[in-house]
Structures are given as C-alpha cells and as structure tokens.
Amino acid sequence: MGSPDFLCVGAMKAGTTWLQSNLGLHPRIWLSPLKELRYFNVVHIPGPHQESDTAHRQQQVAARLERMGPGPESRGRQRLRACLERMAQPPFDDDWYRAIWSFRKRGQLAGDISPQYAPLPEAGIRHALTLNPGLKVIALLREPAERALSHMAMHAGPEPEAATILRMLEGPRWGSVYAAQSDYATWLGRWQALLPEGALHIETMGRIRREPLAVLRRICGFLGVRFEAGYFPEAAEPVMASRAEKARIAPALPAIRTALAPQAAAFAASWPDLARELATTG
C-alpha cells in the first residue's frame, strides 16, 4: 500500500480535472486529497517550477487544513486530516510519497492525477516504476493546438486575450511547457516504450464530451474496478472554458497550430488513427 496503483499523466487541459472529480466518487478508488501532487516532475524536470510547484502544493495543503477547521471529526475526516498533515512534512522524498498512499482504505486502488508528469524523462518514468512495477497509466489527449491554447490562456491572466497568447508564443515557456505538453509523439511514445504491455490507457477530450460514461466504463475496466453509472452523477459535466473566453482567444489558434506543425506531423506518423481522431473530434 506504499505507492499509487495508477497515474494519470495528462495532458494538461485535456480533462484531468474531470477525471479527478469522477474517479474520486468511486468507492474502490482513493485519490490524493490534492490533485496534482507534482512529485516526479519536481524531482526529474529541472527548472524554477521545482521550487514553485513545491510551494504551491504546501499552500494548498495549508488552505485545505484551514478550511477543515476544528470540531468533532468522523473517522474519515480524521484520516483526511492526518494525510494532509503528513503531506506538509518534509523532506519530500520517496518515503514522503509512499506515506501518502498509506491513508487509503484496505482494498482501495490509489491514484495520482498529475498532468505535469506527461513530459517526464526516462529517469522519471523508471523512478515511478521502481516504486510500483505494476503501475498503470492513463493518458488524456486533446487536439494539440486547442490544448496548448487553453494551457496558455490559464497563464495569461483573468481575462486572457489573443494578443497576450501570441506574445507568449515568443516567450521562454513556449517550447519547454506549452509545446512539450502537446508533443504527444515524444512523451506518449516514451511512456509506452517503458511501461509493461497493456499498462497504458488512452482517452480523448472528444470522447469525454460525447460519451463520458463510456469513457469511465473503459477506465474502470482498465483499472479492474466495477463500473456503475450511479457512481458518477457528475460525469456529463466536464469543466470547459466559457464561450466568452473562447471567443477572445480563438484568433490565436492558427498561429499556435502553425507553431506546433512539427509535433503534429510526428504524432500523425507515429499514431495516425489517434491523430485523425483528435483532428476531427478533439
């Protein structure tokens, strides 16, 4: 019980919040109290995010504990508080990561949904597999340019505009963050090459929009847990950008699609059927 049974590694802005909200309702699945633990990327992807991601996680833990407040607590609430308190305690190493999963109930599968894991290098993937050689991995994909646009909008202020997005195309985070998450041929291929056969499951944003319960049925089957539609009353409510935001940022989409042309071509060569699906249905 000292490591997660599965990861969802992204992509960013491709349905991971929807997945967290729904899988967290399944009685046989236990997810980290915080979405995006960001453990392996902090260890294996150098950059300023190593400090900021750790600080962000600790701020989330502190805020969650503050919201809980004092008062009588059920056994489940006591377990949640103990888990959050352990998450706040450094050093943030493998022992820390293992300790988080010890708070699940016996018989539950544990999962870490952190889309920052998508572009992990080989060493990061091997690290995760060292902690659990039987690890299963879910990947959620979205049309690459639309995914990048949504990702950039998230960092472009409370009311993002196309002009801001276009300036970000020239910025330092374009290649290492936004384009890297949409470079499916590279990161999906790396995960597939290192995972055991049958340990990778792929779904798309388009499928989530069209058939959310069918997606959850397939994911439950992949994880080996029972599917019941009643477990997922919020399945048909994926988190989407507002129409007003889409209208403001949409003019930047052609430029992003042009900038991602090499990554799109590589993906179409490696995963032609999946690339066609994303191009037509998202």
ABEGO torsion letter per residue (X at the ends): XABBABBBAOBBGAGAAAAAAAAAABAABBBBABBGAGAAAAAABBEAAAAAAAAAAAAAAAAAAAAAEBEBBBAAAAAAAAAAAAAABOBBBAAAAAAAAAABBBGBBBBBBBAAAAABBAAAAAAAAAABAABBBBBBBBBAAAAAAAAAAAAAEABBBAAAAAAAAABAAAAAAAAAAABAAAAAAAAAAABBBGABBBBBAAAAAABAAAAAAAAAAAAGBBBBAAABAAAABBBBBBAAAAAAAAAAAAAAAAAAAAAAAAAAAABAAAAAAAAAAX
